[in-house]
Amino acid sequence: MGFFDFLTEEIAIDLGTANTLIIHNDKVVVDAPSIVARDRTTGEIIAVGMEANLMQGKTHENIKTIRPLKDGVIADFDASERMINMFIKDIPALKKKWITPSLRMVICIPSGITAVEMRAVKESAERVNGKEVYLIHEPMAAAIGIGVDIMQPKGNMIVDIGGGTTEIAVIALGGIVCDKSVKIAGDVFTNDIIYYMRTQHNLYIGERTAEKIKIEIGAATEDLDLPPDDYDVQGRDLLTGKPKQVKISFREIAKALDKSIIRIEDSVMETLSSTPPELAADIYNTGIYLAGGGSMLRGLDKRLSQKTDLPVYIAEDPLRAVVRGTGICLKNLIKYKSVLIK
């Protein structure tokens, strides 16, 4: 413990394409959409997170909503830095301090990230007063968050379906043995729904509406044990230009998402086929763990289970599994030193 340790605060960040979560003192203090609203004339950031999300698709020409992260990596450097800064300033415990504390951070990154993209994340963190910045791969953080003991000489398979990427990894002895990162995840599902509504119902809907449909009646298979009720969708009729409403069922959404889910299944199969035989034997016994918001699609676990002939388990709070794991790493920096990228 150094003399200036009281000036250092520790935070764990899950910088996601769709949502950003921050843990401080073992509590999730920020859970907000990764969206920024910027004034085009002054270049000022007007709103971030939930507030900016409400503006999405409803702005006039002077306001632009930006998603600073695309496919799990920083696409707009300036906006992402400002967003992280504003989220950190929103942490209740840090608001009370009269001196801006320096931060010890653990941030998670996709496993398929390049060195340049990694540096962008690190530099963003350093500019918001990050004194010590550690990075951790998302599937690793997810595994720790689910409660898997990653240090054991035993294979575990994690499938983390986020907003921008799906991370598939086989983990043993505190390292990733084989992994695959595919750019098919929540955002692609949303676009699939928009495309389906345009082609099948001549209805033009926005991203927010499509996201809502996905949450309310999204499904990966047409035979569900507890099917959700039909859902009313409002949008613009492409033929007449008038606003109209259409009733759709979960079966239609399952059809719309089918192609994308097949690609995720294929990636899981590819990862399994490149797994060393001893670890494959372990996975046969332990099964596959699902994390991330995309794993909440109804029937996805059942479908993956049928495809792989393995048991598939969903994490208990899949949206927060990654940030929980990042928080555990932050508390036990020495134990997880081999996992973290300095």
NORKA-V206375 format. One record per run of one state. SS is the DSSP state (H for helix, E for strand, C for the rest). FROM is the first residue (numbers start at 1). TO is the last residue. If there is no record, write none. Layout:
# NORKA-V206375
SS | FROM | TO
SS | FROM | TO
This chain:
# NORKA-V206375
C | 1 | 2
H | 3 | 7
E | 8 | 15
C | 16 | 18
E | 19 | 24
C | 25 | 26
E | 27 | 33
C | 34 | 35
E | 36 | 39
C | 40 | 44
E | 45 | 48
C | 49 | 49
H | 50 | 55
C | 56 | 62
E | 63 | 66
C | 67 | 68
E | 69 | 70
C | 71 | 72
E | 73 | 74
C | 75 | 76
H | 77 | 89
C | 90 | 91
H | 92 | 95
C | 96 | 101
E | 102 | 109
C | 110 | 114
H | 115 | 127
C | 128 | 129
E | 130 | 137
H | 138 | 146
C | 147 | 155
E | 156 | 161
C | 162 | 165
E | 166 | 172
C | 173 | 174
E | 175 | 182
C | 183 | 185
H | 186 | 201
C | 202 | 202
E | 203 | 204
C | 205 | 206
H | 207 | 217
C | 218 | 218
E | 219 | 219
C | 220 | 230
E | 231 | 237
C | 238 | 242
E | 243 | 248
C | 249 | 249
H | 250 | 273
C | 274 | 276
H | 277 | 286
C | 287 | 287
E | 288 | 291
C | 292 | 292
H | 293 | 296
C | 297 | 297
E | 298 | 298
C | 299 | 299
H | 300 | 308
C | 309 | 311
E | 312 | 314
C | 315 | 317
H | 318 | 331
C | 332 | 340
E | 341 | 341
C | 342 | 342
